[in-house]
Amino acid sequence: MSPFRNRDPLANPEELIPRIYAYAAYRLGHGPDAEDVTSEVFERALRYRKSYDRTKGEPIAWLLGIAHRCTNDVLAARSTSHGEVPETEAAESVEEESVRRLSLEAAVAELGERDQELIALRFGADLTAAQIARVVNLQTNAVEVALHRALERLRRILDRQGEASGEQRRAAAEPSVR
Amino acid sequence: MRDEKRLAGELRATRAQPRDEFAASLAGEVRGASVRARQSRFGLWLAITGLTIVAIASFGGISYAATHNPADDQYGDHSCTICTTTHTTTNHDSTTTHGTTTHDTTTTHDTTTTHETTTTHETTTTHESTTTHGTTTHGTTTHETTTTSTEPSTSTSTSTTSSTTDTQPSTSSTTTDTTVTVENATTPTNTPAGTAPFTPPKAAVTKTTPKSTTHHVQTAGETKGAVTPKVSSGQLPFTGLALWIPLGAGFVLIALGLTVRTKARRSNSQAH
C-alpha cells in the first residue's frame, strides 16, 4: 500500500478535537464524560493509527467510528449503574444561550439512541449526510430521511417542554397575582 | 413552533465546545505522539539504510565494483586489431573479418596501405601507438614490418594479393605472424614524357615478419586504463572514493538510526 494513501489521520488534531467533543457532548452531555470520551478516542486513534485507510473515508469519519464505540461503552456503563441522568452544566447559569443549550440537550437526551447518534453526527461532528451514511452504513437518502424525522421529534419535544415550562411559569405567577 | 431550519441552526450554534485547556493539552499530546512516531520511523529508515550499505560492502559488492571493469564483462578479454587495408589484413584474433577485425573495444588499428611510392601505414590507436615505417610498436606488441617496394609508381591502383596467416587466439603469449604481400604494380599509363623509361613491374614483395610478436594479455586497468581511470582495490569506481567512507557512513547511519528510534520509544513510553 502506498505510504501516501495512508497519511497521518491525526496531523491536524486542533480541528478534530472540537468535532469529536461536540459529538460526544450530544450523546453524553457537555462535561467530563464528553472529555473522557474525546481523550479515549484520540488515545485509541494513536494506538491504531496504522489501521486507518484513507480510501475508506476522512479522518473525522474514522475518529467518529471510534467515538461511537467509546460513547456506547459509556452509555452501557451508565445504564448498568443506577440509570444516571446525563450530567449537564450548572443550572444556575442565567444566560440565554446556556438556557437554550440546556433545553436542547435535555430534549436531545429524550430522543432515541439512533436519533441522538444522527443529530450528534450531523450537528455535533458537522458531518454531511453522505459522510454520516458511511459511518452508520446506510444510504445517504435514508440518512437524510432519518435526520428529518429526528429533527421533527426533537421539535415536538421542545414544543412540549416549552408548553410545560410556560404552564409552570403561569402556575407560579398565578398565586403571586392573587 | 420551530421550523426545521431554525432548529438545525440552534443545534449547530449551541453545540458544546471543549474547554480551551483540555483541547490544547489533548492536541499537544497527539502532536507529540505523531512527532515521536515520525522520529521512530526515521530512525528505522536510517538504520536500514546503514545496514544495507554495510551488508553490500561486507559481501564484497562495493569492492567488486571497485576492482571490476564493466568493459570486461561486456566484451571479454580479447585482443584483436581492426585493420582496414586494401592489401594486407593481419588479424590477431581467432575471429577474422576481412577488412575489419575487432581488436578491442578501446583499440582500433586502421591500417591503410597505399602502394604508390612508399608504403604508408596509417595507424590510429586510442592507446599508445607509434607507427614507424618498418617498425610498429603497439604498447608491448611489436610488429616489425619490412616493406620493399622496388619501384615507385605513380599509379595508385594496385592489384594485391593478400595472404593472411594468423589464427592466434588473443591470449597467446608469443606468435609469429608472417604476411607476405606480393604486389604487382600496374603499369603506369600516364607517364609523362621525359621521365625515366618504363621499368617492367617487379614484384613488390612486402614481407611483414613480426619476429616476435608478443600479444600481451591485457588485464583490467592496464591498457584500458587509458580510457577508464585506473581503479585500485579499496576505491570506489568513477569517484575514486576510499572504500572506508561508505562503510563508515553505513555504521554511523545504523548507530544514529538506532539512537533516534530508542529515544523516540523512550519518550513515547514516558508520555503514556
Chai-1 contact restraints between the chains, C-beta under 6 A:
chainA,res_idxA,chainB,res_idxB,connection_type,confidence,min_distance_angstrom,max_distance_angstrom,comment,restraint_id
A,D8,B,S34,contact,1.0,0.0,6.0,A-B,restraint_1
A,L10,B,V30,contact,1.0,0.0,6.0,A-B,restraint_2
A,L10,B,S34,contact,1.0,0.0,6.0,A-B,restraint_3
A,P13,B,A27,contact,1.0,0.0,6.0,A-B,restraint_4
A,P13,B,V30,contact,1.0,0.0,6.0,A-B,restraint_5
A,E14,B,A27,contact,1.0,0.0,6.0,A-B,restraint_6
A,I17,B,A23,contact,1.0,0.0,6.0,A-B,restraint_7
A,I17,B,L26,contact,1.0,0.0,6.0,A-B,restraint_8
A,I17,B,A27,contact,1.0,0.0,6.0,A-B,restraint_9
A,P18,B,Q17,contact,1.0,0.0,6.0,A-B,restraint_10
A,P18,B,P18,contact,1.0,0.0,6.0,A-B,restraint_11
A,Y21,B,P18,contact,1.0,0.0,6.0,A-B,restraint_12
A,A22,B,R15,contact,1.0,0.0,6.0,A-B,restraint_13
A,A22,B,A16,contact,1.0,0.0,6.0,A-B,restraint_14
A,A25,B,A16,contact,1.0,0.0,6.0,A-B,restraint_15
A,H30,B,A16,contact,1.0,0.0,6.0,A-B,restraint_16
A,E35,B,F22,contact,1.0,0.0,6.0,A-B,restraint_17
A,F42,B,V30,contact,1.0,0.0,6.0,A-B,restraint_18
A,L46,B,A33,contact,1.0,0.0,6.0,A-B,restraint_19
A,R100,B,T14,contact,1.0,0.0,6.0,A-B,restraint_20
A,R101,B,T14,contact,1.0,0.0,6.0,A-B,restraint_21
A,L104,B,T14,contact,1.0,0.0,6.0,A-B,restraint_22
A,F123,B,L11,contact,1.0,0.0,6.0,A-B,restraint_23
A,F123,B,R12,contact,1.0,0.0,6.0,A-B,restraint_24
A,F123,B,R15,contact,1.0,0.0,6.0,A-B,restraint_25
A,G124,B,R15,contact,1.0,0.0,6.0,A-B,restraint_26
A,L151,B,E4,contact,1.0,0.0,6.0,A-B,restraint_27
A,L151,B,L7,contact,1.0,0.0,6.0,A-B,restraint_28
A,R155,B,R2,contact,1.0,0.0,6.0,A-B,restraint_29
A,R155,B,L7,contact,1.0,0.0,6.0,A-B,restraint_30
